[in-house]
Amino acid sequence: MISFALTAQLPSGKNQVGISTRGGRIRRFPNTRFTDWRRQAAKEMLTQVKATEKPLTGPLMMVVHYYPSDARVRDVPGMSDALLHLFEYSGLIKNDGQIQSLCWYTHPQQKVPHAWITLGNH
């Protein structure tokens, strides 16, 4: 089981994709806002996770304690999707299908948004 914190507002992983066409082929790519967040979050996460702990294998459960910076209603499925993209991007997991169970707790707002994430065997 591993735990780590991310100290930024979580974006939604949905609708963060740009689309271009070249030579009749459709290409999808993450937008700049999402790639900037993902790069910074991966750096922050990997300073807290030992290299020997990755990639995590087998079915996993994910528990998220999320502390938003304001009282706006958030897109929990979108934020969990962003986390799964982050985990694959950083090599923490091989495939987001490994997450078999998800518990998401949203707590009262804080001045500094953050999330405390735990991943473990399912």
C-alpha positions as CSV (number, residue, x, y, z in Angstrom):
1,M,0.0,0.0,0.0
2,I,1.3,3.5,-0.8
3,S,0.0,6.9,0.1
4,F,0.9,10.4,-1.2
5,A,-0.4,13.9,-1.3
6,L,-1.0,16.2,-4.3
7,T,-1.1,19.9,-3.4
8,A,-3.1,21.5,-6.2
9,Q,-6.6,21.7,-7.5
10,L,-7.4,18.5,-9.4
11,P,-8.6,19.1,-12.9
12,S,-11.1,17.0,-14.7
13,G,-9.6,14.4,-17.0
14,K,-12.6,14.6,-19.2
15,N,-12.8,17.0,-22.1
16,Q,-9.1,17.9,-21.7
17,V,-8.3,16.6,-25.2
18,G,-7.6,18.5,-28.3
19,I,-8.2,16.9,-31.7
20,S,-6.3,17.5,-34.9
21,T,-6.4,15.9,-38.3
22,R,-3.4,15.2,-40.4
23,G,-3.3,13.1,-43.5
24,G,-6.9,12.0,-42.9
25,R,-6.0,10.7,-39.5
26,I,-7.6,11.9,-36.3
27,R,-5.1,12.5,-33.5
28,R,-6.1,13.2,-29.9
29,F,-3.8,14.9,-27.4
30,P,-4.2,16.4,-23.9
31,N,-4.5,20.2,-23.8
32,T,-1.8,22.4,-22.3
33,R,-3.6,23.0,-19.0
34,F,-3.9,19.3,-18.4
35,T,-0.3,18.5,-19.4
36,D,1.1,21.2,-17.2
37,W,-0.9,19.8,-14.2
38,R,0.1,16.2,-15.0
39,R,3.8,17.1,-15.3
40,Q,3.8,18.9,-12.0
41,A,1.7,16.3,-10.2
42,A,3.9,13.5,-11.5
43,K,6.9,15.3,-10.1
44,E,5.3,15.8,-6.8
45,M,4.0,12.3,-6.6
46,L,7.2,10.6,-7.6
47,T,9.1,12.4,-4.8
48,Q,6.9,10.6,-2.3
49,V,6.8,7.1,-3.9
50,K,9.8,4.9,-3.8
51,A,11.1,3.6,-7.2
52,T,10.8,0.0,-5.9
53,E,7.1,0.5,-5.4
54,K,6.2,1.0,-9.0
55,P,4.7,-0.2,-11.2
56,L,1.9,-1.5,-8.9
57,T,0.6,-4.8,-10.2
58,G,-2.7,-6.6,-10.0
59,P,-6.1,-5.3,-9.0
60,L,-6.0,-2.2,-6.9
61,M,-8.2,-0.1,-4.8
62,M,-7.9,3.7,-4.6
63,V,-9.0,5.9,-1.7
64,V,-9.0,9.7,-2.2
65,H,-9.5,12.3,0.5
66,Y,-10.1,15.5,-1.4
67,Y,-10.0,19.0,0.0
68,P,-11.2,21.7,-2.5
69,S,-10.3,25.3,-2.4
70,D,-13.9,26.5,-2.7
71,A,-17.5,25.3,-2.4
72,R,-18.1,24.7,-6.2
73,V,-19.5,21.4,-7.1
74,R,-16.8,19.2,-8.6
75,D,-16.8,16.5,-11.3
76,V,-15.6,13.5,-9.2
77,P,-15.6,11.1,-12.1
78,G,-13.5,13.6,-14.1
79,M,-11.0,14.2,-11.3
80,S,-10.6,10.4,-10.8
81,D,-10.1,10.1,-14.5
82,A,-7.3,12.7,-14.3
83,L,-5.7,10.8,-11.5
84,L,-5.8,7.5,-13.5
85,H,-4.1,9.3,-16.4
86,L,-1.5,10.6,-14.1
87,F,-0.8,7.2,-12.6
88,E,-0.3,5.7,-16.1
89,Y,1.8,8.7,-17.3
90,S,4.1,8.4,-14.4
91,G,4.5,4.6,-14.6
92,L,2.9,4.1,-11.2
93,I,0.4,1.6,-12.8
94,K,0.4,-0.1,-16.2
95,N,-3.3,0.3,-16.9
96,D,-6.1,2.2,-15.3
97,G,-8.2,-1.0,-15.5
98,Q,-6.2,-2.2,-12.5
99,I,-8.3,0.1,-10.3
100,Q,-11.1,-2.2,-9.3
101,S,-12.5,-0.1,-6.4
102,L,-12.7,3.6,-5.7
103,C,-13.6,5.4,-2.5
104,W,-13.8,9.2,-2.8
105,Y,-14.3,11.5,0.2
106,T,-14.7,15.3,-0.3
107,H,-14.0,17.2,2.8
108,P,-14.7,20.9,3.7
109,Q,-12.9,23.4,1.7
110,Q,-9.3,24.5,2.6
111,K,-7.3,27.6,1.7
112,V,-4.9,25.3,-0.2
113,P,-6.6,22.6,-2.3
114,H,-5.0,19.1,-1.9
115,A,-5.7,15.4,-2.2
116,W,-4.4,12.5,-0.1
117,I,-4.4,9.3,-2.2
118,T,-3.9,5.7,-1.1
119,L,-3.4,2.8,-3.5
120,G,-3.4,-0.8,-2.3
121,N,-4.2,-4.3,-3.3
122,H,-7.9,-5.0,-3.9
